[in-house]
């Protein structure tokens, strides 16, 4: 019984990681940049929910998601677009800078201490002998639905297919009449909306936020994206769920103090065996 | 290639700066202060402390500052020590060990004669080396690390970390026989593991014990809650924020009649913004030397005085403040004892001479009546010190919230 609970917990945590990893992977696949500030969007989402919660929980969720989308678009416009074509190192350092900027702003506005954000008290349900929090089930269900929707969006809509085209060959896509700037803006908006929802779901699991609280899930989701194969949408899902399950199972055994080390060890092993990640495509280098 | 050259230059520059800064500080701290008396021009006895007045731990430092100042004001209003008045100085270390060297030097060269060390442990580990080199007396209100009183010149007002483990195990052995015990601790924090190790060592072997741990940056405790959900008493040698998160996340899963039992780190758990402690059914209590909700005895009197003098909401009192209040009075009483024993000192006595005088009293059979620790019938606790600098006093079990399960 305990194992089933641990597994459900792991799947739900994996769902959160997967949603963050999706943002990483889409932005990397399409804009070819590692947006290290992505994890901090989760934190911003948490504070946005805190601010709007006094009106209405549903309104708070919608406002927070919209706010994060705008933030993502602004981030791309102000910090990354001027650097398009610059060396990858410059873009990477800018991304780290944006991350610190967001954390410091949050600290100035809301202070350094933890804040409780209780979106709704959902209680728990009992299935046979297993007692599971409703929030866990919502997280698990919603993340699966969102991932499927995203896959369908990429496969069957014009914008989605334009995204795939930009990711595969930016210059060819531009020649085919695709507006690269528009596609990248949309990518950032979708990625940030996913991060905002991930922020909401992590509040179901842990109802506290602080300015640095997006950092660790951000890093873990990045690891998940790399394990799954960065740039691949199913890869991000697989990596996220794998990491979440491994984390919860490890935490329930005497190996608990080494959980994070084990997660990164898995990353190393996978990179050694399959450098492009589990579902990553092998790219032929043009010579 | 370009990047490589850039990093090379950066590394060289960093090294140069580090070496230069190292030289300057090295010279400053090895200048042979021992025989200099910076207090020559003092008109009061200066008591100094380094603690966090800004940053995440500011709430502790601010309480220390206010409470120590309160004690000093009271003493001075009563005419000081036969006419000798006291002065309190505090420097901000932001709970950052790197700022301690400068703070210490500023205070000492500004005429500090007696110190309260630091408010927190990490900076205290720096402070103890400097104060030992210069022979400056230290009575820290709240730096609870076991190594803080390593040298003869240092004493603690709070329980040392491992002392809390011993006191808690004693309480469990006497009160919780036959119950299933869980421990929830932070595996990368010395305060937490120090207490936990000592606790397990002293706990009677008849207990069944389940352990679960977490690390810095971790706040999702679902798996740990699964491990501990059947325990009757859950021991939490951690700070109040993760403890409240565990309680909140486990409110439907952990046994509704369980007891959460912590150490002084839990002080403040009933005042977290957004966390309603009454939303859980389990009992919450902790072992400490001070109860900021005390309503009787000297502790209550002190709380009233503090709240009259300061803004309760913005600068709340906590056990750190109470300990600082006791520290100032303990030094004052110890100086009285020394004077009665024929020791001579004045406002210009050097820090080193004060250290010799005070160390002798504190390491001797000095007993101080304070507001921290379990009170005797007169409302005051009895506090004494071992020659190693550890405090001896009775701990109080403070029930923050009774069990409300049906």
Interface residues (C-beta under 8 A of the other chain):
Chain A: X2 X5 X6 X9 X13 X89 X112 X113 X114 X115 X116 X117 X118 X123 X124 X131 X133 X136 X202 X205 X206 X207 X208 X212 X213 X215 X216 X248 X251 X252 X256 X257 X260
Chain B: X3 X55 X56 X187 X212 X213 X215 X217 X218 X219 X220 X221 X222 X223 X224 X226 X227 X241 X245 X248 X249 X252 X253 X272 X273 X274 X275
